[in-house]
Amino acid sequence: MKLLLKNPDNALNARLNITKRVSPCLDSCWHYHPEYELIYISQSNGIRFVGDSVSQFFPGDLVLVGSNLPHLWRNDPSYYQDIDENDENKKVKTIIIKFTKDFIGEGTFNNPVFTGVDSLLDQSKFGISFGKTVAKSLHEELDRVVELPQTEQAIKLLDILYRLSLATDRVELSSSDMRQYTQENSQRIDLVLKYISDHHASDITLNDVASIACMTPNSFCRYFKRMTNKSFVQFLNEVRIRDAARLLAQEDLPISEVCDIVGYKSITNFNKQFKLIVGSTPKEYRLNNLNLFFSDKYAQVG
């Protein structure tokens, strides 16, 4: 599996392409493309990789990915086990809007009236995640936009981008500009990312991943840092901790068991890494998620 430059022949001249997908699981390929991409997850969960960012995603996830920025949404392991295409609860439902900067005309966003949108598109080189309030307000429109005639799709996308440019509840994902303009040595990093994603709960060593990349450990460390902006150990910790956060939010398991499931042998190290990456202890994180759950449920009833 390799990092792909996605640009199929039948879409070479397409400035705007909107699709609604229902599938057993998400793509398992770390890729990039020259188009911008607005991705809305209406049903699915797992871990997403955008540039050097490793984060959880849940239903309602809304992200704008910039041109040539590598990204991958990877489902939780349960999606890949005993796939039942008739199980509606296990299906992945996404809306993907892929567009070029000139989707309504060359130089449109150079007009001063579109300064906000132009700034948003520039910021998207880091990947932008929007908050639940923003995503919820756009849910129905995103769900219907695929059914509109092409002209109306372009008008609606412009409206959506304008509203997103006004949103204050948004977060840059990648800490640095990770845009790719060449596929040189890309197969190596893709194999490594897939291996880490699939085996992070095991006792992965530097020698293991260096072997996957067919490199010496020292050469691999330099290569991995250049490609992800993080050390191998730092990246592995982030994948493990994001998976742990998912388990703490979704499952009623003892914290010590979650620690063991995601690959930590020491509860002390687990707590330390969790606080460093998430910003709270595992116990605090679980309590905060419970409070959010009951607040949302109460708001719906009210």
C-alpha positions as CSV (number, residue, x, y, z in Angstrom):
1,M,0.0,0.0,0.0
2,K,1.4,3.4,-1.0
3,L,0.8,7.1,-0.6
4,L,-1.3,7.9,-3.6
5,L,-1.6,11.0,-5.7
6,K,-5.4,10.7,-6.4
7,N,-6.4,12.2,-9.7
8,P,-8.3,9.8,-11.9
9,D,-8.6,10.4,-15.6
10,N,-12.4,10.9,-15.5
11,A,-12.0,13.7,-13.0
12,L,-9.1,15.6,-14.6
13,N,-11.3,18.4,-15.7
14,A,-13.8,18.3,-12.8
15,R,-13.8,21.4,-10.7
16,L,-16.4,20.2,-8.3
17,N,-17.3,16.6,-7.4
18,I,-19.8,15.7,-4.6
19,T,-20.4,12.1,-3.5
20,K,-22.4,10.4,-0.7
21,R,-20.9,7.1,0.2
22,V,-22.3,4.1,2.1
23,S,-19.7,1.4,2.5
24,P,-18.6,-1.3,5.0
25,C,-15.4,0.6,5.9
26,L,-13.4,3.6,4.9
27,D,-10.4,3.7,2.5
28,S,-7.3,2.3,4.0
29,C,-4.9,4.3,1.9
30,W,-2.9,7.4,3.0
31,H,-3.3,9.7,0.0
32,Y,-3.3,13.3,-1.2
33,H,-4.6,15.2,-4.3
34,P,-4.5,18.7,-5.8
35,E,-8.2,19.4,-5.0
36,Y,-9.5,20.7,-1.7
37,E,-11.8,18.2,0.2
38,L,-14.6,18.9,2.6
39,I,-15.3,15.6,4.5
40,Y,-18.4,15.0,6.6
41,I,-18.8,11.8,8.5
42,S,-22.5,11.1,9.3
43,Q,-21.9,7.5,10.6
44,S,-18.5,6.0,11.5
45,N,-15.7,6.3,14.1
46,G,-12.0,5.7,14.3
47,I,-8.7,7.6,14.0
48,R,-7.9,10.2,11.4
49,F,-4.5,11.2,10.1
50,V,-4.2,14.7,8.6
51,G,-0.6,15.8,8.0
52,D,1.2,15.2,11.3
53,S,-2.1,15.1,13.2
54,V,-3.5,12.0,14.8
55,S,-7.1,12.4,16.2
56,Q,-10.3,10.6,16.9
57,F,-13.3,11.0,14.7
58,F,-17.0,10.4,15.4
59,P,-20.3,10.9,13.7
60,G,-20.6,14.6,12.9
61,D,-16.9,15.0,12.1
62,L,-16.4,17.8,9.6
63,V,-12.9,18.5,8.2
64,L,-11.6,20.7,5.4
65,V,-8.4,19.2,3.9
66,G,-6.2,21.4,1.8
67,S,-4.6,20.8,-1.6
68,N,-1.9,18.1,-1.6
69,L,-2.2,17.5,2.2
70,P,-1.9,13.7,3.0
71,H,-4.8,12.3,5.0
72,L,-6.4,9.1,6.0
73,W,-9.6,8.2,7.9
74,R,-9.2,4.7,9.4
75,N,-12.1,2.9,11.1
76,D,-11.9,1.2,14.5
77,P,-10.8,-2.4,14.1
78,S,-14.4,-3.7,14.5
79,Y,-15.3,-2.3,11.1
80,Y,-12.8,-4.6,9.4
81,Q,-13.8,-7.8,11.3
82,D,-16.7,-10.0,10.2
83,I,-17.9,-7.3,7.7
84,D,-21.7,-7.6,7.2
85,E,-22.8,-5.4,4.4
86,N,-26.4,-5.7,5.6
87,D,-25.6,-4.3,9.1
88,E,-26.8,-0.7,8.9
89,N,-25.2,0.2,12.2
90,K,-21.8,-0.9,10.9
91,K,-22.0,1.0,7.6
92,V,-19.8,4.0,7.0
93,K,-21.7,7.0,5.8
94,T,-19.8,10.0,4.4
95,I,-20.3,13.0,2.3
96,I,-17.3,14.2,0.3
97,I,-17.0,17.5,-1.5
98,K,-13.9,17.7,-3.6
99,F,-13.2,21.0,-5.4
100,T,-10.6,23.1,-7.0
101,K,-10.0,26.7,-6.0
102,D,-11.5,27.9,-9.3
103,F,-14.7,25.8,-9.1
104,I,-16.8,28.9,-9.9
105,G,-14.3,30.7,-12.0
106,E,-10.6,31.7,-12.3
107,G,-9.5,34.2,-9.7
108,T,-12.9,34.4,-7.9
109,F,-11.4,34.4,-4.4
110,N,-9.0,37.2,-5.3
111,N,-12.0,39.5,-5.1
112,P,-11.9,41.4,-1.7
113,V,-15.5,40.3,-0.9
114,F,-14.2,36.7,-0.6
115,T,-11.2,37.5,1.6
116,G,-12.6,35.3,4.4
117,V,-13.1,32.3,2.2
118,D,-9.7,32.8,0.6
119,S,-8.1,32.9,4.1
120,L,-10.0,29.7,5.0
121,L,-8.7,27.9,2.0
122,D,-5.2,29.0,2.8
123,Q,-5.5,27.8,6.4
124,S,-6.7,24.4,5.1
125,K,-3.1,23.5,4.2
126,F,-2.9,22.4,7.8
127,G,-6.4,20.7,7.8
128,I,-9.3,22.3,9.7
129,S,-11.6,20.5,12.0
130,F,-14.9,22.3,12.8
131,G,-16.9,22.0,16.1
132,K,-20.1,20.0,16.7
133,T,-22.2,23.2,16.5
134,V,-21.0,24.1,13.1
135,A,-21.3,20.5,11.8
136,K,-24.8,20.2,13.2
137,S,-26.0,23.4,11.6
138,L,-24.8,22.2,8.2
139,H,-25.9,18.6,8.5
140,E,-29.1,18.7,6.5
141,E,-27.6,20.9,3.8
142,L,-24.6,18.7,3.3
143,D,-26.9,15.7,3.2
144,R,-29.0,17.3,0.4
145,V,-26.3,19.0,-1.7
146,V,-25.5,15.8,-3.6
147,E,-29.0,15.8,-5.1
148,L,-28.8,19.4,-6.4
149,P,-28.1,20.3,-10.1
150,Q,-24.5,21.2,-10.7
151,T,-25.1,24.9,-10.8
152,E,-26.9,24.9,-7.5
153,Q,-24.1,22.7,-6.0
154,A,-21.5,25.3,-6.8
155,I,-23.7,28.1,-5.3
156,K,-24.3,26.0,-2.2
157,L,-20.6,25.1,-1.8
158,L,-19.8,28.8,-2.0
159,D,-22.4,29.5,0.7
160,I,-21.0,26.7,2.9
161,L,-17.4,27.9,2.6
162,Y,-18.5,31.4,3.5
163,R,-20.3,30.2,6.6
164,L,-17.3,28.0,7.6
165,S,-15.0,31.1,7.1
166,L,-17.1,32.8,9.8
167,A,-16.9,29.9,12.3
168,T,-14.9,30.5,15.3
169,D,-15.1,26.9,16.5
170,R,-12.4,25.5,14.3
171,V,-9.0,24.0,15.0
172,E,-6.0,23.5,12.8
173,L,-5.0,19.9,12.7
174,S,-1.4,19.5,11.4
175,S,1.2,21.5,13.4
176,S,3.2,22.1,10.2
177,D,2.8,22.3,6.4
178,M,3.0,18.7,5.3
179,R,1.8,19.2,1.7
180,Q,3.3,16.7,-0.7
181,Y,4.3,17.5,-4.3
182,T,6.2,14.3,-5.1
183,Q,5.6,10.5,-4.6
184,E,9.3,9.8,-3.9
185,N,9.7,7.0,-1.3
186,S,5.9,7.4,-0.5
187,Q,5.3,3.6,-0.5
188,R,7.5,3.2,2.6
189,I,5.7,5.7,4.8
190,D,2.3,4.3,3.8
191,L,3.4,0.7,4.7
192,V,4.6,2.0,8.1
193,L,1.5,4.0,8.9
194,K,-0.7,1.0,8.0
195,Y,1.4,-1.3,10.2
196,I,1.3,1.1,13.1
197,S,-2.4,1.6,12.8
198,D,-3.1,-2.2,12.6
199,H,-0.6,-3.3,15.3
200,H,-0.3,-0.4,17.7
201,A,-1.7,-2.6,20.5
202,S,1.2,-5.0,20.1
203,D,4.8,-4.6,21.3
204,I,6.1,-2.7,18.2
205,T,9.7,-1.9,18.2
206,L,11.9,0.5,16.1
207,N,13.5,-2.4,14.5
208,D,10.1,-3.8,13.4
209,V,9.0,-0.7,11.6
210,A,12.5,0.0,10.2
211,S,12.3,-3.5,8.7
212,I,8.9,-2.8,7.2
213,A,10.5,0.2,5.5
214,C,13.6,-1.8,4.4
215,M,15.8,0.7,6.2
216,T,18.3,0.7,9.0
217,P,16.9,2.1,12.3
218,N,19.0,5.3,12.1
219,S,18.0,6.0,8.5
220,F,14.4,5.2,9.3
221,C,14.3,7.6,12.3
222,R,15.4,10.4,10.0
223,Y,13.0,9.4,7.3
224,F,10.0,9.1,9.6
225,K,10.7,12.5,11.2
226,R,10.9,14.1,7.8
227,M,7.7,12.5,6.6
228,T,5.5,12.9,9.7
229,N,7.2,15.7,11.7
230,K,7.3,13.3,14.7
231,S,9.5,10.6,16.1
232,F,8.3,7.0,15.7
233,V,7.8,6.8,19.5
234,Q,5.8,10.0,19.6
235,F,3.6,8.9,16.7
236,L,3.0,5.5,18.2
237,N,2.0,7.0,21.5
238,E,-0.5,9.3,19.8
239,V,-2.1,6.4,17.9
240,R,-2.4,4.3,21.1
241,I,-3.7,7.2,23.2
242,R,-6.3,8.2,20.6
243,D,-7.5,4.6,20.6
244,A,-7.6,4.6,24.4
245,A,-9.7,7.8,24.4
246,R,-12.2,6.1,22.1
247,L,-12.5,3.1,24.4
248,L,-12.9,5.3,27.5
249,A,-15.7,7.2,25.8
250,Q,-17.5,4.2,24.3
251,E,-16.8,1.3,26.6
252,D,-17.4,0.7,30.3
253,L,-14.0,-0.8,30.9
254,P,-11.6,-0.3,33.8
255,I,-8.8,2.2,33.0
256,S,-6.2,-0.5,33.7
257,E,-7.8,-2.7,31.1
258,V,-7.9,0.0,28.5
259,C,-4.2,0.6,29.3
260,D,-3.5,-3.0,28.5
261,I,-5.7,-3.2,25.4
262,V,-3.9,-0.3,23.6
263,G,-0.4,-1.7,24.3
264,Y,0.9,-0.1,27.5
265,K,2.5,-2.3,30.1
266,S,2.8,0.4,32.7
267,I,-0.3,2.3,34.0
268,T,2.0,5.1,35.1
269,N,3.4,5.6,31.6
270,F,-0.1,5.3,30.2
271,N,-1.4,8.0,32.5
272,K,1.6,10.2,31.7
273,Q,1.2,9.9,27.9
274,F,-2.6,10.4,28.1
275,K,-2.2,13.6,30.1
276,L,0.5,14.8,27.7
277,I,-1.5,14.1,24.5
278,V,-5.1,14.7,25.5
279,G,-4.6,17.3,28.2
280,S,-6.4,15.4,31.0
281,T,-6.1,12.2,32.9
282,P,-8.0,9.1,31.7
283,K,-10.4,9.4,34.6
284,E,-11.0,13.1,33.9
285,Y,-11.5,12.4,30.2
286,R,-14.1,9.7,30.9
287,L,-16.0,12.0,33.4
288,N,-16.0,14.9,30.9
289,N,-17.4,12.7,28.2
290,L,-20.1,11.4,30.5
291,N,-21.1,15.0,31.4
292,L,-21.2,15.9,27.7
293,F,-23.3,12.9,26.9
294,F,-25.9,13.7,29.6
295,S,-25.9,17.4,28.6
296,D,-26.6,16.5,25.0
297,K,-29.3,14.0,26.0
298,Y,-31.0,16.5,28.3
299,A,-30.8,19.2,25.5
300,Q,-32.5,16.8,23.1
301,V,-35.3,16.0,25.5
302,G,-35.8,19.6,26.4
